Amino acid sequence: MSTPATTPTSRRGQIMQTYQMAKRSDPRLGLILFATFVVAALVGFGLLTLLPGSGVLSLVLSIIGAFLIGLLAALLLFGRRAQNAAYTQMEGQPAAAAGALQMLRRGWKVDPVVGFTKQQDVVHRVVGPPGIVLVGEGSSPSRVKQLLATERKKHERVAYEVPIHEVVCGRGDGEVPLPKLVRHVQKLGRSVKPAEITDILQRLKALDAQRGKLPLPKGPVPTSMKGMRSQQRGR
């Protein structure tokens, strides 16, 4: 059964929710977007008037073109600042990396919280072109690394010969800050093909079945980045 398309009304609602979320961390967001629109539209109008042509039709086309240029510039800036605001609000929350990893697009499979300690250190799993990426986060780097090592051994038993990468999300030495996490994962290379990813996921099902139900960290896993990803993909 196919998923129903996003209606224009719900689309506008998503944009407004994202704007309100971003404005909490960026109070001047509305003013900055308006100024960006005006400046870009004026520059665009000036450039368009230099094109050959004259008369009312040329003026109308220049005005429409300037409006679209201004709107595009404002939307691009809005997307970037909203993303930064989301990272700012998510950072420090339990399992914040899981929310950021939802920005990964088609071809990636994200499984939040495949490993967990009572101190709320967690490991998330990403399966994609680099192979298996284990992303750990928590209050103690040493505990997180130990948890990652444990999860790596478990995964090696069922996904042997598959490249396994370990990433610690945080602000310490050797750690990857939350705003750079998705980019870091994407840059880990392309070691497996799409057909191999399907085989890896099948093998991991056996491992996941042995875990049983994991106790999730207190508080909800952040999902605001997932909503932003849907908007960027036009869904």
Buried (B, 14 or more C-beta within 10 A) or exposed (E): EEEEEBEEEEBEEBBEBBBEBBBEBBEEBEEBBEEBBEEBBEBBBEEBBEEEEEEEEBBEEBBEBBBEBBBBBBBEBBBEBBBBBBBBBBBEBBBBBBBBBBBBEEEBBBBBBBBBBEEBBBBBBBBBBBBBBBBBBBEEBEBBBBBBEEBBEBBEEBBEEBBBBBBBBBEEEEBBBBBEBBEBBBEBEEBBEEEEBEEBBEBBEEBBEEEEEEEBBEEEBBEBBBBBBBBEEEE
